Amino acid sequence: SIIEFKNLNTIKVAKKEKIKDEIIKNVDLILLSIDKNYKSQIFGSYATNISLFWSDLDILIVPENSYIENFSILKEIHDNLINQTWVNKCRL
């Protein structure tokens, strides 16, 4: 039933939320280790709190100052992220 699905989703989302929060923390640590001028922005269903337990985590890497955009640093961030076991897809 719909109520059973809602209850199951609530339980599973809560478990995945901890994992996703840890991933966001890891991304932020990687950014800090490479260049403090870049930050992560979360968007999509997780950011709007309407995710289901199978939803992915959408993260955008942006410069703190929109005038600073260094492709070589973005490439380094990409290369570091793509080698993480918890990354499924990373586009530059």
C-alpha positions as CSV (number, residue, x, y, z in Angstrom):
1,S,0.0,0.0,0.0
2,I,1.0,3.6,-0.3
3,I,1.4,4.0,3.5
4,E,3.7,1.0,3.7
5,F,5.8,2.4,0.8
6,K,6.0,5.8,2.6
7,N,7.1,4.2,5.8
8,L,9.7,2.0,4.1
9,N,11.0,5.0,2.1
10,T,11.2,7.1,5.3
11,I,13.3,4.4,7.0
12,K,15.6,3.8,4.0
13,V,16.0,7.5,3.3
14,A,17.1,8.1,6.9
15,K,19.8,5.5,6.5
16,K,21.0,6.8,3.2
17,E,21.0,10.4,4.5
18,K,23.9,9.6,6.8
19,I,25.9,8.1,4.0
20,K,25.1,11.1,1.7
21,D,26.1,13.5,4.4
22,E,29.4,11.7,4.8
23,I,30.0,11.9,1.0
24,I,29.3,15.6,1.1
25,K,31.8,16.0,3.9
26,N,34.4,13.9,1.9
27,V,33.9,16.1,-1.2
28,D,34.3,19.2,0.9
29,L,37.6,17.8,2.4
30,I,38.9,17.0,-1.1
31,L,38.1,20.6,-2.2
32,L,39.8,22.1,0.8
33,S,42.9,20.0,0.2
34,I,43.1,21.1,-3.5
35,D,41.9,24.7,-3.6
36,K,40.0,26.6,-0.9
37,N,38.4,28.8,-3.6
38,Y,36.0,26.0,-4.6
39,K,32.9,24.7,-2.8
40,S,30.2,22.1,-3.3
41,Q,26.6,22.9,-4.0
42,I,24.0,20.2,-3.5
43,F,21.0,20.3,-5.8
44,G,18.2,18.0,-6.9
45,S,15.9,15.8,-4.8
46,Y,18.3,15.5,-1.9
47,A,18.7,19.3,-1.6
48,T,14.9,19.8,-1.7
49,N,14.3,17.0,0.7
50,I,12.0,15.1,-1.7
51,S,14.4,12.2,-2.4
52,L,13.4,8.5,-2.4
53,F,15.7,5.9,-1.1
54,W,17.1,5.1,-4.6
55,S,17.7,8.8,-5.4
56,D,21.2,9.8,-6.3
57,L,23.2,12.7,-4.8
58,D,23.8,15.7,-7.1
59,I,26.8,17.8,-6.3
60,L,28.1,20.8,-8.3
61,I,31.6,22.1,-7.7
62,V,31.7,25.9,-8.1
63,P,34.3,28.6,-7.5
64,E,33.5,30.8,-4.4
65,N,34.2,33.8,-6.6
66,S,32.5,33.4,-9.9
67,Y,35.3,35.3,-11.6
68,I,37.9,32.7,-10.7
69,E,37.6,29.6,-12.8
70,N,40.7,27.6,-13.3
71,F,40.3,24.6,-15.6
72,S,43.4,22.9,-14.3
73,I,42.2,23.0,-10.7
74,L,38.7,21.7,-11.9
75,K,40.5,18.9,-13.7
76,E,42.5,18.0,-10.5
77,I,39.3,18.0,-8.5
78,H,37.6,15.8,-11.1
79,D,40.6,13.4,-11.2
80,N,40.6,13.1,-7.4
81,L,36.9,12.5,-7.2
82,I,36.6,10.0,-10.0
83,N,39.1,7.7,-8.2
84,Q,36.9,7.6,-5.1
85,T,35.1,4.3,-4.5
86,W,31.9,6.1,-3.6
87,V,31.8,8.1,-6.9
88,N,29.6,6.6,-9.6
89,K,29.7,9.4,-12.2
90,C,31.7,12.5,-12.3
91,R,31.6,14.9,-15.3
92,L,33.9,17.8,-16.1
